[in-house]
Structure formats: structure tokens, C-alpha cells
Amino acid sequence: MAKPEELKKFYEDLNQEVINKGIIDETEDFRENIFTQIYIDYLCEAAEIEDGNVCFHEGRGVKVNGYSIAEDESNIVLFVSIYKNSPQLFTVAPSEATAMINRAKQFYLKSLKKYQTDIEEAYGAFDLARSIYEYQGKIPEVRLILFTNGTIRSTILETEEIDGITFVPTIWDLERIYRVSTSGAAREKIEFNLMELAGKELNAIKIEVPERTRISKNGEEIHSGGYTSYFTVFPGDVLYKIYEKYDARLLEKNVRAFLQARGGVNKGIKATILEAPEMFLAYNNGISATAEQITVTNDNGNSCVITGLSDFQIVNGGQTTASIFNACVKDKTPLDKLFVQAKITVLADQSQMERVVPQISACANTQNKVQLADFSANDQFHQTMESLSRTVWAPAKTGGEQQTRWFYERARGQYADTRSREKNVKYFDSIYPKEQYFDKLELARYENVWEQLPHITSKGGQASFRDFTIRLKKRGKFIPDQTFYQELIAKAIIYRRIRHIVKAQKFQGFWANIADYTAAYISFKTGQRVDLQKVWRQQATSEAMDRMAEIVANAVYSYLIETCAGVNTTQWCKKEQCWNDIKTKININVNSELAAELLPIGKPKPSGIGALNNPEKDLIEDIKIVTADIWFAVSAWGKETGNLPGFQCGIAGTLGRYVGWSKLPSIKQAKQGLRILSTAYSKGFITESFIKELLDRHHSFLDD
């Protein structure tokens, strides 16, 4: 139970976030949409849903505020909101909550009878209603989720089956959202009794591994062990029933995010399920899972019977589990011959879970090996962005004198917290205007549309952020500098101006998708040669850019309307094919005024996460001064002694040849070269003082 004062502050911060985002989006007159999007983001972060789209519709006996359709079209979630702009905390009567959930259910039932004919085609709700009509017979379960910024006392919500469709209602009120937002695990625990849920218990082998402490070579104390592993076999129908009830909540948060980023179902797993289910146990590597606690009976030495699981999370085997579920639902596959081996680990010290889970996932030999990406906003990239936003002054806008800063909210609630601590709030607002606040989801959107990935941003804020993070990790260590920061703000200014222009066209529906595609198309047609530094200096776009944006936005809107006959527009916008078609089938030339503003061809493009920052440029320049003789000698030494792996010996030889060709190495080659020199220097093979200076100057890259 949250403390009253904490819940009150959370309520106030939430309301302030709605107001702030309303100012940015210029939609203060309809804050319920913004509130719905914020709650969707919370549930995405908590791994409760994959993504979500806002689409308000209200009619006689029906209401819906948004929806989520799985990419494989296996399930639908409807959102309905009770939002009140009240200065004080308020409660929602259970009867009001139940009635609102029923209105969402009635929207679904009406949609099965062509309700889309009563909705204007340009609205998002038309697409939703049409999708429901077209998917009928394929969707066995519909989740109805009520959002409210009020509190609701404990309410019993009954699951209801109508015409073969099971409606599962859920309430996310202020207190439940607060619990999730303040929980370190950012999710609610999954607890169940196997007999009650699936009608079966699991025979298991139990291995207890005591904790062990040892001292490493450098004197560091290392702890390992301290866990119990249970080895068991899940009958296919048991795993199906668990997934049916808890869905993607079963998947450990980062693993689930990774699977969403990849998309698709493993064809090999599916083929085995459909064609040779009795061979599944032999062919599949099974699942690795964790639990906070396992309830057992018949505990006899190393054998026991598992009766219940608490905080059960699948770390490896998400594809396996989801594939079994989908095969049963979509292909009506019987599961009586299918079995899945499993290892469930319980740590003695649960506080070590965050450290151990990634290691389990990274090391497990699974059919679909998971390379975990760090989706944290606490890494150095985001910390540096936060620091830059607190120190870099933006130029005064044309005709003004007041310099301001943009406020990067690295973690949710920072803006409200920082503002509330200021003695002079009016002064704070003059330095950090509310319209110059942005968060990590928006940062990812600005970068992704500029990198011409509108189909990714159309998947929702969390999916867009995941994709950006994965690309950032693949890029290698990247610390943003002031130039990157300034040009990121320029991209924000361009995108927000485009969004304003799109809204002014009164397109009615899917304006966010239109804005994404418009910004990406302008990036594409200009070859990313827009002078971002000029946009930064002026803190505004040019009239020529605005005219181009209006023309492109109308063309994108027309194209989407024409190509979405029988297709959900929002779902279509998530497809890469949609973006490829727009690039080839819409042909709008850059107007002469905008062309005159572009950077000359051949001049370095503005920065992005793919561009080199200053430390990387310095490293390449320093690596360039190492002589060819040194590189060739190090390559030969590495082969003879085995001190360098084969690929590094090859890179050393390549760098030696580059010296003779006067060719600069790539940043990846330069970083490997630095590691090669470090090994050779530490082993005493090279002793030149300038190599030592080079290693000292660029030591941070050795930690990549």
C-alpha cells in the first residue's frame, strides 16, 4: 500500500506530465489521449503489453481510447480510460469502472458486426473496428484494460465468454501504476499453483549449490554459487496454460524486449511442433527460468515434486514458449505428445537477480541464442546527454534575447522533481520552458526518423527506444559531444515543426505516423544534408523547410489512405515495405529555396550515433602514426607466440598495409589496433615511449 503523501506526489507529477506533453503536442484541449499514451508507456516498460496505439472513440454505449494488436495478429488488447483533470486525488466507484470496461467490450462486439461503417474512415477507431471484424474467428481472447488516474478499491472482475471469445478485464488505477513505476523489477510477480492452473504437478531433480568465495589474482573477492536449480520437464499443455494466463509477462524483461525487437517465430521450432511433436524434447534445448520461490512436496534428497512457483520468469526459451502457444491457438495443434525440458534456478540472495539473470541468458546454449542489450537509461550515453542538457545554452530565438536550455528527462519524473525543488519556479521555467522538455522515447524518435526508420517509430515509443538502443550498442562505445547534442536538438525542432504542420492539415487520424514518415522522407530526399547547425542557431526551421513538409505530409496522407483498403493503417505503417513503397512511389523534389540551404555535397554529414565523435577521430589520427614495421612485427609476433588471436594478427597486417597506402582505418579497426598495441606493450614486445603515450591517451577505449 503506497503512503498517502507518496501517492499524492505521484498524482501531481502525473498530472504535470500530461500538461507538459500537452504543451509540446499542442493538444491541451484533449489531455485524455496524452494520459492514455503515458499509461501505455508504463505498461510497455513493465512488460505487460508489446505496444499500444491511442485512438479515441466514444458513441452510444461504447468507448475505446486505444488498442494493441500483436504483430502476428494473435491477440488484441483494448484500452479505455477514466481521466479527470482534478487538483485532488479522487476515487472511481467500482460500478463506474465496470461500466466503462463494459463499454470497451461493447465496442468489440459491435465491431464484429461491421461497426466501422458508423465511424469516419480517417479516424484510427475505423481501422481498429475493421481489424476486429476481419480477425473474427482468429482471436480467442481479448484483454480489456481500464486506465484511470483515480484510485479504485479492490474490485472483482469476472472473465466472460461470449460467442467463443473470452473477455479478460483488468484495471490499472493510480496506485497500481505507482507500484509498478517504483518497483525495482518494474513488474508484478507471477505466482501460481500448478494443480489449480494446469491440473498437473512436475517431477523434478533438485541440485543445491552452496555459496563459494574466492580471491582473484588482483585481490578482488568473488562470490559464486548460492542457488538451487530444479531440472524438470513441462508437458506442452502445462506450458500452454501458463502462457495463456500470463502471456509475455512470463518473459524476463530484457529478454522479452529482445524478442520483440527481432520479431517473428522461429520456423524450425514451429515445424517440429506441427510435424513431429513427439521429437520436440529431443530436438529443442528447452527453457531456462528463474523463480523467487518454488513450492515442493515429496522432497526426498535430490528428487521432489514442484507444486507452485513464485515470481516465475523465463530467461531463455521465450521463442519456444510463444511458439507452442501460437501453434495451439492458430493451428489447433494438440499438445499431448509435446514435452519441454526446463531448468529453474532459485537464488538464495534475491538481490543478486539483476546480476545473475543476464549471465544465465548470455551463457545458456539455446536454440535462439539471446544477446542481451542494456535497455537502461542509466548508461553513459544517457547520463552524458542529461549533463549536456543542463549545461549547454540554446541560442535566443530570432528577435529575442533570452537564452534557454532544453531539459532531457533521462528518467521518468526528473523534470517534475527538479522543478519542484526550485525555490524560484518562475525563473526555472524561463530557463527550461515546458515546450523544451523531452525524454528518452522522444530522443529515440528524433534519431530514428532522421535515420529513415519511420516503420520502427510507428511501432510505438518503447519499440523505437529498443531499436535505437540496440543500434547504439552495436555501434560500440559512443559518448555524445556538444555537436551531437546540438544537432539532436535540431532534429527535435524539425520533427516538432513537422508535427505542428501535420496537425494543421486536419487529417483526423494517424497524424503521428504521417509526421514520422514526413520527417523521414525529407531526410531521405535531402540526403541528410539539412544544415542542422543552422537550425540549432536559429532554434527554428526555415520557410522553405515548412513548405516542403506540408507538401510531403499531404502526399504521405494520400498514399496511406489509398493503400490501406482492407488494411489497418497503423499496422501497415509498422511494415518496412510501407516505407520502401513511399520512397519509390512518392516523388517530391526538394524545392529550390530548400536546396539552396542544404550543405554542399562532399561536406561531412551532421552527426548521429553512426558518426564519429572527437575522441574517435583523435584515436584514428594517432593510430595512423604507428609505422608499418611495427604493425607487421606485432602481427608476426602474435602468430608465433599465440599472444594474439588470429583475427587480430590479420588486423595488424591490414593496418600495416594501410600505412603504405595512406589509408585511414575505420573506427572498429582503430579500436582493435589499440587493443593489439596494448597486448604487445604489456608483454614487453614493443617498448616505444610514444606507444605508451598513445595507450594512456586513449585508455577509455580499452574498456569498450
C-alpha positions, 0 to 999 in steps of 0.5 A: 500500500503506497503512503498517502503523501507518496501517492499524492506526489505521484498524482501531481507529477502525473498530472504535470506530465500530461500538461507538459506533453500537452504543451509540446503536442499542442493538444491541451484541449484533449489531455485524455489521449496524452494520459492514455499514451503515458499509461501505455508507456508504463505498461510497455516498460513493465512488460505487460503489453508489446505496444499500444496505439491511442485512438479515441472513440466514444458513441452510444454505449461504447468507448475505446481510447486505444488498442494493441494488436500483436504483430502476428495478429494473435491477440488484441488488447483494448484500452479505455480510460477514466481521466479527470483533470482534478487538483485532488486525488479522487476515487472511481466507484467500482460500478463506474469502472465496470461500466466503462470496461463494459463499454470497451467490450461493447465496442468489440462486439459491435465491431464484429458486426461491421461497426466501422461503417458508423465511424469516419474512415480517417479516424484510427477507431475505423481501422481498429473496428475493421481489424476486429471484424476481419480477425473474427474467428482468429482471436480467442481472447481479448484483454480489456484494460481500464486506465484511470488516474483515480484510485479504485478499491479492490474490485472483482472482475469476472472473465466472460465468454461470449460467442467463443471469445473470452473477455479478460478485464483488468484495471490499472488505477493510480496506485497500481501504476505507482507500484509498478513505476517504483518497483525495482523489477518494474513488474508484478510477480507471477505466482501460481499453483500448478494443480489449480492452473494446469491440473498437473504437478512436475517431477523434478531433480533438485541440485543445491549449490552452496555459496563459494568465495574466492580471491582473484589474482588482483585481490578482488573477492568473488562470490559464486554459487548460492542457488538451487536449480530444479531440472524438470520437464513441462508437458506442452499443455502445462506450458500452454496454460501458463502462457495463456494466463500470463502471456509475455509477462512470463518473459524476463524483461530484457529478454522479452524486449529482445524478442520483440525487437527481432520479431517473428517465430522461429520456423524450425521450432514451429515445424517440429511442433506441427510435424513431429511433436513427439521429437520436440524434447529431443530436438529443442534445448528447452527453457531456462527460468528463474523463480523467487520461490518454488513450492515442493512436496515429496522432497526426498534428497535430490528428487521432489515434486514442484507444486507452485512457483513464485515470481516465475520468469523465463530467461531463455526459451521465450521463442519456444514458449510463444511458439507452442502457444501460437501453434495451439491457438492458430493451428489447433495443434494438440499438445499431448505428445509435446514435452519441454525440458526446463531448468529453474534456478532459485537464488538464495540472495534475491538481490543478486537477480539483476546480476545473475539473470543476464549471465544465465541468458548470455551463457545458456546454449539455446536454440535462439541464442539471446544477446542481451542489450542494456535497455537502461537509461542509466548508461553513459550515453544517457547520463552524458546527454542529461549533463549536456542538457543542463549545461549547454545554452540554446541560442535566443530565438530570432528577435529575442534575447533570452537564452534557454536550455532544453531539459532531457528527462533521462528518467521518468519524473526528473523534470517534475522533481527538479522543478519542484525543488526550485525555490524560484519556479518562475525563473526555472521555467524561463530557463527550461520552458515546458515546450523544451522538455523531452525524454528518452522515447522522444530522443529515440524518435528524433534519431530514428526518423532522421535515420529513415526508420519511420516503420520502427517509430510507428511501432510505438515509443518503447519499440523505437527506444529498443531499436535505437538502443540496440543500434547504439550498442552495436555501434560500440562505445559512443559518448555524445559531444556538444555537436551531437547534442546540438544537432539532436536538438535540431532534429527535435525542432524539425520533427516538432515543426513537422508535427505542428504542420501535420496537425494543421492539415486536419487529417483526423487520424494517424497524424503521428505516423504521417509526421514520422514518415514526413520527417523521414522522407525529407531526410531521405530526399535531402540526403541528410544534408539539412544544415542542422547547425543552422537550425540549432542557431536559429532554434527554428526551421526555415520557410522553405523547410515548412513548405516542403513538409506540408507538401510531403505530409499531404502526399504521405496522407494520400498514399496511406489512405489509398493503400490501406483498403482492407488494411489497418493503417497503423499496422501497415505503417509498422511494415518496412515495405510501407516505407520502401513503397513511399520512397519509390512511389512518392516523388517530391523534389526538394524545392529550390529555396530548400536546396539552396540551404542544404550543405554542399555535397562532399561536406561531412554529414551532421552527426548521429550515433553512426558518426564519429565523435572527437575522441574517435577521430583523435584515436584514428589520427594517432593510430595512423602514426604507428609505422608499418614495421611495427604493425607487421612485427606485432602481427608476426609476433602474435602468430608465433607466440599465440599472444594474439588471436588470429583475427587480430594478427590479420588486423595488424597486417591490414593496418600495416598495409594501410600505412603504405597506402595512406589509408585511414582505418575505420573506427572498429579497426582503430579500436582493435589496433589499440587493443593489439598495441596494448597486448604487445606493450604489456608483454614487453614486445614493443617498448616505444615511449610514444606507444605508451603515450598513445595507450594512456591517451586513449585508455577509455577505449580499452574498456569498450 
